[in-house]
Amino acid sequence: MRHAPIDSKLFVDNRRRLGEMLPPTAVAVVNANDVLPTNADGSLPLHANADLFYLTGVEQEESILVLAPNAAEEKHREILFLREPSELLKTWEGHKLGKDEASSISGVKTIKWLGDFRTVFHQLMCEAEHVCLNSNEHARSSREVETRDERFVADCRRRYPLHSYHRLAPLLHRLRLVKSPPELELLERAIKITEDGFRRVLPFVRPDVNECEVEAEFIHEFTRQRAKFAYAPIVAGGANACVLHYIANDQPCRDGDLLLLDVGASYANYNADLTRTIPINGRFTKRQRDVYEAVLRVMRASIAGAVVGKINRDWRREAQAMMNDELLRLGLLTDEDLAKPHDPDEPPCRKYFMHGLGHPLGLDVHDVGSPHAPFEAGWVITVEPGIYIPDEGLGVRIENDVLITADGPVDLMANIPVEAEEIEALMQGR
């Protein structure tokens, strides 16, 4: 693992809370992600399964966690199955976790090799009445590629058709949405690394620098601090900023344009998500500044409105109402546009602000959780309004990460420059 060691108490507590939510005499199983192929004999680096990491801190391929809180044998109530290390694996793939190391990372006392899985799992299934199996139930997930969890579900139901099967994902979603203090420390570390990357980039950006060179400055800072990109970075100059998921990052930065930077660091699998929009030559034009300040006002008001009990839909509509007024002041909408009857989900501002206002953040950038549930204390969400004007080659988005608490929202990115004057000063070395 690239990150510093994490106290195993985090994972012990997470498993305990999940165990308390399971039906009586239940067995729950969580699998690692697949190592995905590229071309020929190539493969992508393993992307840790967020649920498995949440429960164990383990980031190794083919790992399986089995929880059976009511198992007759105490040693079988938590079992972590791993690939057995060998000299051959060590030569070709490097270090694999031994039993003591895996136990130290996860806090799981019973570590077994994968070769024992079928026998032990059968014993547990003979005791169990209920089986809780995992799957990707994110509302926006693509289901085109079958996961290890999904293959295991099919195999388990074929071998044991008479058990009562349950979905594990809704339980994990409820747990993962509310961040514990150790999780917040890891998120704040990812945010601080992101801040350092942004501060590194500000004096570097100038006319004729290529977008890919700006991307390189971020990855230099992230790698130096044992982190990586949380997602494919967006470094979008001029009209490229009007492409919401622009990731080519291969065009020169032109004098007089803005540069939209949607970049976050991932540290210990916890993700930051930052967006800033800066003037390539170090100074906003009046028009750019007016648009920028409009977006900033909506972001600040939306942060203030992110309170316990608020439903995402209502929160978004409040922001859209504010954005309607801002677009009117900018001359992009008219009183007539606002007076026309419209679907509440399609307000006039959607022409220039067409995406959502924010999303949960954590072990996934678009973290798990129902978009219809009211905000709770302990959630971390993004707040990211924007205005996109393709006819002017101008796009502005500003995004901060916010912790919802019983006492009101806490802006976790309050120290990252966002005022136009501060951005201009830092770009000019002042």
C-alpha positions, 0 to 999 in steps of 0.5 A: 500500500502506498499510504501510511498504515491505518489503525485497524480499529477503523475496520473493526468498528465498521465490521461490528456495526455491519454485524449488528445490522445483519439478520440472525444466523446470517452469513455475509460475503464481500469480494475484492474487485477483478484485475481488469484486462487491457490488450494482449497480456496487459492488465489495469492496476487493481482498483480496491473494492470500496466495501472490502476496504471499508471493512478490512483495509485490504487492497489485494486481489481475490480477497474474500471477507466472510462475516457470520456473527452467530457462527458456532465457532467463534473463530469463524465469525470473521474470516478473511481469505487471501491468496497464499504467498509463494516464491513464484508470486513474489518473483512475478507480482511482488509482496503478498500479505501474510496472515500476521500482516493481514490480521494487523491491517484488518483486525480480523483474527482468523486469516485463511488461504483461498484454498480453504474457502469452499470447505469453511464456507460450506460449514457456515452455510449449513448453520446459516438461514440467511445469506447477505451478498453484495453487488454494485447498487449505485444508482448510476452504475454501469452493469455491462461488466460482471463483477466477482461479487455478481459471479459469486452470487450466481454460484452461491444461489446455484449451490445453496438454493434453499437459503433466504438471500438478502442484499448487503449493499443497502446496509453498507450504503447506510454505514458508509454515508456517515463518516467516522472521525478516522475517515474524516482524517483520511478525507482531510488528508486527501483534501490537503494534498489536493490543495497543495496541488492547486497551489503548485499549479497557480503560478505555473499556469500561463498562456501557451502552457499545454493542458497536459503540462498542468495535469502533470504538475498535479500528478507530481504533487499527488505522487510525491505525497503518496496519493493519486488522482481520485478520478480522470482530471479535467483540465479544460481551457476556454470552450473545453470547459463547456464539455462537462466530462472533458478529459483530453487535456491536450490543448494549449492554454490561450491568453484571455481564456479561463482554465477549469480545473476539476481535480482531486487527490485520492489518499488511502482510497478516500477521495477529494473533489475540487473544482476551480476556474482560473484566468490563464493570463492571471487576470479575469476580464470583467465578463469572466469575473461577473460570471465567476462571482455569480457561481461563487455566490450560488456555491456559498449559499448552497453550502449554507443550505446543506443542513440536516434534514434537507433532501437533495432535490429541494436543495438543488431546486433552491440553487436553481432558483438562485441561479435563475436570478444570477443568469438574469443579472448576467443577461443570459436569461430574461424576465420573460424566460423566468415567467414562462411555465416550466417543469420544476425539474427543468427550470430556465437555468438548465440551459447554462447549469445543466448538471446536479449540485453535488453528490456524496463523497468518500471511498467513491468519488460519487459515493454510495447512498440514496439521492432521495434520503434527507441529509444526515450529520456525518455526510460529506458532499460536494457543492459544485454549481457552474455556468457554461456559455458555449457561445462565449467559449466560457465555462465556470464551475467552483466546487468544495467538499462539505461536512454536514453536522448537527450544528451546520455545514463545515466547508472542508475546503475553506483554506483552498483559494477561491476569491478572485483576488487571491487567485490572481495574486497567487498566479502573479506570485504576490 
